[in-house]
């Protein structure tokens, strides 16, 4: 049997599910296929002392980083850790010693994968320069500010750029690891593992981290009213002029409000809401694509398709085939 060494980096304060989630997914591969290449999952830390995770659960490393000297690594999984700052904002924290160890292991690794805010570790190690990457939405701006050479996309569940994979939130580690399994063994094996995990839907990497209708950003009353107005009137034109008139502000001020509070332009935000509403219709109704496009303000199926390709890297028809809820 082919043995694939998967190394998960450990350090105090690491998110527990970032560590256990990928290992659990990989452990199920032998259950669903007769003779799979075997994964050897190894938890590595600076010492063999117990590591206290963010959940307070202590984890025992299998090896030290020094024990791995000279060994070829198939996949290096890099989890992350966060703290709350004085304003109670989530901030990714990065241990320079872990960054140095990841930088040492990378040249001997076939495939890199960060989980949640572990992307900050890869970025600090210089391993994401010039690449498209994602992380948890709450630290995406921090990642972009601290690493301008990284093309940060805060929306997808996970992103693949060559042999470097970056994932979003905690549970997205399951989706990312299933994608790694599919990359190694094919889609059918990955789907069998997903069924073992009782994951009803196996999400593609392009799926958004969260719904725009439940976007957790804190906004002013004026912008909050605009967001509700867009959602209630998604089939209307909703031009910048329309939104500015509704908010009783000038068009330039409207653009500043959206950029400052939502990190996007009015037009891009409207499109994101329309895509979200279209997704829900594709999942829950038998409406034709023409009807979905009209009801969601796209006008034509071509416009609907372009928006789906741009935001979800798929087509409306493909999305419905994968996510249609059984009646």
Secondary structure, 3 states (H helix, E strand, C coil): CCEEEEEEECCCCCCHHHHHHHHHHHHCHHHHCCCCCEEEEEEEECCCCCEECCCCCEECCCEECHHHCCCCEEEEEECCCEEECCCCCEEECCCHHHHHHHHHHHCCEEEEEECHHHHHHHHHCCCCCCCEECCCHHHHHHHHHHCCCCEECCCECEEEECCEEEECCCCHHHHHHHHHHHHHHCHHHHHHHHHHCCCCCCCCCCCECCCHHHCCCCCCHHHHHHHHHHHHCCCCCCCHHHHHHHHCCCHHHHHHHHHHHHCCCHHHHHHHHHHHHHHHHHHHCCCCHHHHHHHCCCCCHHHHHHHHHHHHCCCHHHHHHHHCCCC
